[in-house]
Amino acid sequence: MKVYGIKTCGSVKKALKFFKDKGIEYEFIDLKKTPVTCEKIDEWISKVGVDVLFNKRGTKYRQLKLKELNLDENGKREWLCKENLLIKRPVIELDNGEVIVGFDEEKYKEIWG
């Protein structure tokens, strides 16, 4: 499976620690070093929806003053393509094609035990 995020993100740190503690192998993709394409973002949106993927709580969202723009789904998608740090993290791609966004320990326990 692949885990997308940034090393300094608290949620990403929790997720990686969870996987490490459980002995679960993963490939980590750092969004700062390897930005994802619009195609990848569209793929994720098709699986989880733009509102799940779009992070309204992050520093980048506040810095860009995006709240004032009242973005629709298209606007959010465009910003996600332009600015990967607006992606809610971590994004986990399972080998079966499923996509999980964010850190939710209870959900992780359901999936990985």
N, CA and C of each residue as an Amber inpcrd file, in Angstrom:
protein
   339
   0.8400000  -1.1880000   0.0000000   0.0000000   0.0000000   0.0000000
   0.8750000   1.2380000   0.0000000   0.2850000   2.3470000  -0.4040000
   1.0140000   3.6100000  -0.4550000   0.3950000   4.5840000   0.5260000
   1.2510000   5.3190000   1.2220000   0.8080000   6.3430000   2.1540000
   1.3540000   7.6780000   1.6540000   0.4420000   8.6080000   1.3450000
   0.8270000   9.9420000   0.8770000   0.6790000  10.9220000   2.0300000
   1.6740000  11.7990000   2.1920000   1.5940000  12.7910000   3.2540000
   2.8580000  13.6170000   3.3260000   3.0340000  14.3130000   4.4440000
   4.2940000  15.0120000   4.7040000   4.7680000  14.5940000   6.0900000
   6.0830000  14.4980000   6.2120000   6.6710000  13.9520000   7.4430000
   6.3460000  14.7560000   8.7050000   6.0960000  16.0530000   8.5510000
   5.8660000  16.9070000   9.7200000   4.4090000  16.9210000  10.1740000
   3.5170000  16.2930000   9.4250000   2.0810000  16.2970000   9.7410000
   1.7840000  15.3360000  10.8960000   1.0800000  15.8280000  11.9040000
   0.7410000  15.0160000  13.0670000  -0.0540000  13.7700000  12.7220000
  -1.0430000  13.9030000  11.8520000  -1.8700000  12.7520000  11.4700000
  -1.0490000  11.7070000  10.7240000  -0.1390000  12.1750000   9.8840000
   0.7270000  11.2530000   9.1360000   1.6390000  10.5140000  10.1120000
   2.2050000  11.2420000  11.0700000   3.0760000  10.6060000  12.0680000
   2.3300000   9.5120000  12.8210000   1.0860000   9.7910000  13.2230000
   0.2790000   8.7980000  13.9490000   0.0270000   7.5720000  13.0760000
  -0.3070000   7.8110000  11.8070000  -0.5940000   6.7000000  10.8910000
   0.6550000   5.8420000  10.6920000   1.7840000   6.4720000  10.4550000
   3.0180000   5.7120000  10.2200000   3.4250000   4.9290000  11.4630000
   3.2240000   5.5200000  12.6400000   3.5300000   4.8170000  13.8860000
   2.6030000   3.6080000  14.0350000   1.3290000   3.7850000  13.7130000
   0.3640000   2.6880000  13.7740000   0.8390000   1.5300000  12.8930000
   1.2160000   1.8390000  11.6510000   1.6520000   0.7860000  10.7240000
   2.9440000   0.1290000  11.2000000   3.8520000   0.9520000  11.7100000
   5.1300000   0.4140000  12.1990000   4.8870000  -0.5250000  13.3810000
   4.0540000  -0.0750000  14.3220000   3.7600000  -0.8940000  15.5100000
   3.0970000  -2.2180000  15.1390000   2.3180000  -2.2040000  14.0530000
   1.6050000  -3.4210000  13.6110000   2.4470000  -4.2510000  12.6380000
   3.6200000  -3.7440000  12.2690000   4.4670000  -4.4680000  11.3250000
   3.8920000  -4.4800000   9.9090000   3.1640000  -3.4330000   9.5610000
   2.5320000  -3.3500000   8.2420000   3.4560000  -2.5870000   7.2960000
   3.7360000  -3.2140000   6.1640000   4.6170000  -2.5820000   5.1840000
   3.8470000  -1.5570000   4.3560000   4.5310000  -0.4610000   4.0320000
   3.9240000   0.5920000   3.2140000   5.0280000   1.3280000   2.4800000
   4.6190000   2.0130000   1.4190000   5.5270000   2.9030000   0.7000000
   5.0800000   4.3210000   1.0280000   6.0010000   5.1640000   1.5140000
   5.6530000   6.5330000   1.8750000   5.9950000   7.4760000   0.7280000
   5.0410000   8.2880000   0.3190000   5.2570000   9.2950000  -0.7140000
   5.0980000  10.6620000  -0.0720000   6.1870000  11.4140000  -0.0330000
   6.2050000  12.7480000   0.5660000   5.6770000  13.7560000  -0.4600000
   4.5370000  14.3700000  -0.1430000   3.8940000  15.2960000  -1.0800000
   4.7400000  16.5450000  -1.3490000   5.6700000  16.8620000  -0.4480000
   6.5280000  18.0280000  -0.6850000   7.5900000  17.6930000  -1.7310000
   8.0620000  16.4370000  -1.7230000   9.1190000  16.0260000  -2.6580000
   8.5450000  15.4830000  -3.9560000   7.3830000  14.8340000  -3.8580000
   6.7570000  14.2010000  -5.0230000   5.2830000  14.5970000  -5.0870000
   5.0080000  15.7870000  -5.6080000   3.6050000  16.2230000  -5.6930000
   2.7940000  15.2690000  -6.5690000   1.5270000  15.1060000  -6.2250000
   0.6680000  14.2500000  -7.0360000   0.0290000  15.0680000  -8.1630000
  -0.3300000  14.3740000  -9.2180000  -0.8990000  15.0160000 -10.3990000
  -2.4000000  15.2260000 -10.2280000  -2.9570000  16.0310000 -11.1270000
  -4.4070000  16.2320000 -11.1590000  -5.1130000  14.9050000 -11.4330000
  -4.5100000  14.0470000 -12.2550000  -5.1070000  12.7480000 -12.5520000
  -5.2550000  11.9300000 -11.2780000  -4.2200000  11.9420000 -10.4370000
  -4.2490000  11.1900000  -9.1750000  -5.3200000  11.7890000  -8.2580000
  -5.3850000  13.1040000  -8.1960000  -6.3900000  13.7760000  -7.3660000
  -7.7980000  13.4250000  -7.8490000  -8.0000000  13.4130000  -9.1730000
  -9.3030000  13.0250000  -9.7190000  -9.6590000  11.5930000  -9.3500000
  -8.6650000  10.7220000  -9.3790000  -8.8870000   9.3170000  -9.0050000
  -9.3520000   9.2390000  -7.5440000  -8.6670000   9.9680000  -6.6630000
  -9.0490000   9.9750000  -5.2470000 -10.4420000  10.5710000  -5.0610000
 -10.7210000  11.6870000  -5.7460000 -12.0300000  12.3320000  -5.6300000
 -13.1350000  11.3670000  -6.0550000 -12.8770000  10.5900000  -7.0990000
 -13.8970000   9.6480000  -7.5820000 -14.1930000   8.5680000  -6.5360000
 -13.2340000   8.3320000  -5.6390000 -13.4230000   7.2850000  -4.6250000
 -13.9270000   7.8110000  -3.2850000 -13.5070000   9.0100000  -2.8960000
 -13.8770000   9.5100000  -1.5600000 -14.6490000  10.8330000  -1.5740000
 -14.6410000  11.5260000  -2.7220000 -15.3090000  12.8230000  -2.8030000
 -14.3580000  13.9680000  -2.4730000 -14.6020000  15.1100000  -3.0780000
 -13.6950000  16.2520000  -2.9240000 -13.7160000  16.8000000  -1.4990000
 -14.8590000  16.7510000  -0.8330000 -14.9370000  17.3250000   0.5140000
 -14.1390000  16.5260000   1.5370000 -14.0160000  15.2340000   1.3100000
 -13.2110000  14.3990000   2.2100000 -11.7240000  14.6960000   1.9920000
 -11.3550000  14.9100000   0.7370000  -9.9530000  15.0980000   0.3790000
  -9.4330000  16.5040000   0.6920000 -10.3390000  17.4890000   0.6810000
  -9.9450000  18.8960000   0.8240000  -9.8290000  19.2570000   2.3040000
  -8.6420000  19.6840000   2.7090000  -8.3810000  19.9810000   4.1150000
  -8.6710000  21.4440000   4.4340000  -9.7420000  21.6570000   5.1950000
 -10.1040000  23.0300000   5.5910000  -9.4810000  23.4180000   6.9190000
  -8.7690000  22.4950000   7.5620000  -8.2330000  22.8020000   8.8870000
  -6.7470000  23.1640000   8.8680000  -6.1180000  23.0150000   7.7130000
  -4.6700000  23.1870000   7.6610000  -4.2040000  24.6280000   7.5750000
  -2.9180000  24.7880000   7.8200000  -2.2660000  26.0950000   7.7600000
  -2.3830000  26.6890000   6.3590000  -2.1740000  25.8520000   5.3460000
  -2.1810000  26.3260000   3.9620000  -3.5500000  26.9280000   3.6070000
  -4.6150000  26.2880000   4.0560000  -5.9810000  26.7800000   3.7950000
  -6.1440000  28.1880000   4.3820000  -5.6470000  28.3790000   5.5930000
  -5.7490000  29.6910000   6.2410000  -4.8460000  30.7150000   5.5480000
  -3.6130000  30.2900000   5.2090000  -2.6760000  31.2070000   4.5510000
  -3.2480000  31.7440000   3.2430000  -3.8940000  30.8630000   2.4960000
  -4.4290000  31.2470000   1.1850000  -5.7880000  31.9480000   1.2850000
  -6.3230000  32.0300000   2.5200000  -7.6200000  32.6720000   2.7660000
  -8.7210000  32.0840000   1.8750000  -8.7290000  30.7620000   1.7530000
  -9.6800000  30.1080000   0.8500000 -11.1050000  30.1170000   1.3850000
 -11.2620000  30.2710000   2.6890000 -12.6140000  30.3010000   3.2540000
 -13.4270000  31.4250000   2.6290000 -12.7650000  32.5440000   2.3900000
 -13.4380000  33.7210000   1.8350000 -13.9390000  33.4840000   0.4140000
 -13.3860000  32.5010000  -0.2810000 -13.7520000  32.2540000  -1.6750000
 -15.0070000  31.3960000  -1.8240000 -15.4590000  30.7730000  -0.7190000
 -16.6280000  29.8780000  -0.7920000 -16.5520000  28.9410000  -2.0000000
 -15.5090000  28.1470000  -2.0400000 -15.2410000  27.2880000  -3.1930000
 -16.3090000  26.2130000  -3.3890000 -16.6620000  25.9770000  -4.6450000
 -17.5250000  24.8420000  -4.9610000 -16.6160000  23.6280000  -5.2040000
 -17.2110000  22.5050000  -5.5790000 -16.4030000  21.2880000  -5.7560000
 -15.3270000  21.4760000  -6.8140000 -15.6720000  22.1550000  -7.8960000
 -14.7020000  22.4010000  -8.9610000 -13.5450000  23.2710000  -8.4760000
 -13.8890000  24.3080000  -7.7230000 -12.8710000  25.1960000  -7.1780000
 -11.9340000  24.4610000  -6.2300000 -12.5060000  23.6010000  -5.3990000
 -11.6790000  22.8150000  -4.4710000 -10.7340000  21.9040000  -5.2360000
 -11.2560000  21.2580000  -6.2880000 -10.4270000  20.3660000  -7.0990000
  -9.2590000  21.1490000  -7.7090000  -9.5520000  22.3300000  -8.2600000
  -8.4960000  23.1430000  -8.8800000  -7.4190000  23.4970000  -7.8660000
  -7.8200000  23.8640000  -6.6510000  -6.8530000  24.2040000  -5.6180000
  -6.0450000  22.9850000  -5.1890000  -6.6760000  21.8220000  -5.1040000
  -5.9470000  20.6070000  -4.7570000  -4.8660000  20.3140000  -5.7950000
  -5.1810000  20.5410000  -7.0520000  -4.2040000  20.3230000  -8.1290000
  -3.0420000  21.3140000  -8.0320000  -3.3710000  22.5650000  -7.7140000
  -2.3450000  23.6200000  -7.6330000  -1.5060000  23.4980000  -6.3750000
  -2.1430000  23.0810000  -5.2820000  -1.4920000  23.1360000  -3.9670000
  -1.7340000  21.8310000  -3.2060000  -0.7940000  20.8880000  -3.3590000
  -0.9280000  19.5700000  -2.7300000  -1.0540000  19.6210000  -1.2120000
  -0.5850000  20.6920000  -0.5850000  -0.6710000  20.7500000   0.8790000
  -2.0950000  20.9900000   1.3650000  -3.0330000  21.1850000   0.4430000
  -4.4450000  21.2870000   0.8150000  -5.1020000  19.9080000   0.9140000
  -4.3560000  18.8640000   0.5510000  -4.8920000  17.5020000   0.6270000
  -4.8940000  17.0590000   2.0850000  -6.0360000  16.5650000   2.5360000
  -6.1240000  16.0450000   3.9030000  -5.2350000  14.8060000   3.9740000
  -4.4660000  14.7120000   5.0480000  -3.4690000  13.6560000   5.1410000
  -3.7080000  12.7570000   6.3470000  -3.1800000  11.5570000   6.2710000
  -2.5700000  10.9190000   5.0960000  -3.6360000  10.4180000   4.1330000
  -3.2170000  10.2030000   2.8880000  -4.0520000   9.5040000   1.9180000
  -3.4150000   8.1270000   1.7500000  -4.2050000   7.0970000   1.9760000
  -3.6910000   5.7320000   1.9030000  -4.3770000   5.0160000   0.7480000
  -3.5460000   4.5060000  -0.1480000  -4.0530000   3.7010000  -1.2530000
  -3.7810000   2.2380000  -0.9180000  -4.8460000   1.4770000  -0.7550000
  -4.6920000   0.0510000  -0.4910000  -4.4610000  -0.6790000  -1.8070000
  -3.8790000  -1.8680000  -1.7020000  -3.5960000  -2.6450000  -2.9090000
  -4.8600000  -3.0200000  -3.6700000  -6.0060000  -3.0410000  -2.9820000
  -7.2780000  -3.3820000  -3.6470000  -7.9200000  -2.1720000  -4.3300000
  -7.2330000  -1.0240000  -4.2990000  -7.7440000   0.1700000  -4.9560000
  -8.5190000   1.1070000  -4.0480000  -8.8300000   0.6400000  -2.8290000
  -9.5600000   1.4830000  -1.8790000  -8.6720000   2.6400000  -1.4220000
  -9.3100000   3.7750000  -1.1300000  -8.5870000   4.9630000  -0.6610000
  -9.1450000   5.3740000   0.7000000  -8.2350000   5.6060000   1.6500000
  -8.6140000   6.0450000   2.9930000  -7.9260000   7.3860000   3.2410000
  -8.6900000   8.3590000   3.7450000  -8.1420000   9.6970000   3.9640000
  -8.2080000  10.0450000   5.4420000  -7.0860000  10.5530000   5.9740000
  -7.0330000  10.9860000   7.3650000  -6.6490000   9.8530000   8.3050000
  -6.3660000  10.2060000   9.5430000  -6.0320000   9.2110000  10.5550000
  -7.2320000   9.0110000  11.4710000  -7.7110000   7.7770000  11.5120000
  -8.8160000   7.4040000  12.3850000  -8.4530000   6.0490000  12.9820000
  -7.9550000   6.0780000  14.2120000  -7.4240000   4.8620000  14.8260000
  -8.4460000   3.7320000  14.8530000  -9.7010000   4.0590000  15.1400000
 -10.7360000   3.0210000  15.1830000 -10.9260000   2.3640000  13.8160000
 -10.9700000   3.1830000  12.7900000 -11.1260000   2.6530000  11.4250000
  -9.9010000   1.8110000  11.0470000  -8.7200000   2.2970000  11.4140000
  -7.4910000   1.5650000  11.1110000  -7.5220000   0.1860000  11.7910000
  -7.9820000   0.1500000  13.0470000  -8.0470000  -1.1250000  13.7760000
  -9.0100000  -2.0920000  13.0990000 -10.1230000  -1.5560000  12.5670000
 -11.0850000  -2.4060000  11.8490000 -10.4280000  -3.0430000  10.6430000
  -9.6070000  -2.2660000   9.9320000  -8.9960000  -2.7490000   8.6910000
  -7.7720000  -3.6200000   8.9660000  -6.8970000  -3.1500000   9.8460000
  -5.6160000  -3.8210000  10.0560000  -5.5080000  -4.5700000  11.3870000
  -6.5470000  -4.5120000  12.1990000  -6.5670000  -5.2710000  13.4420000
  -5.8060000  -4.7040000  14.5990000
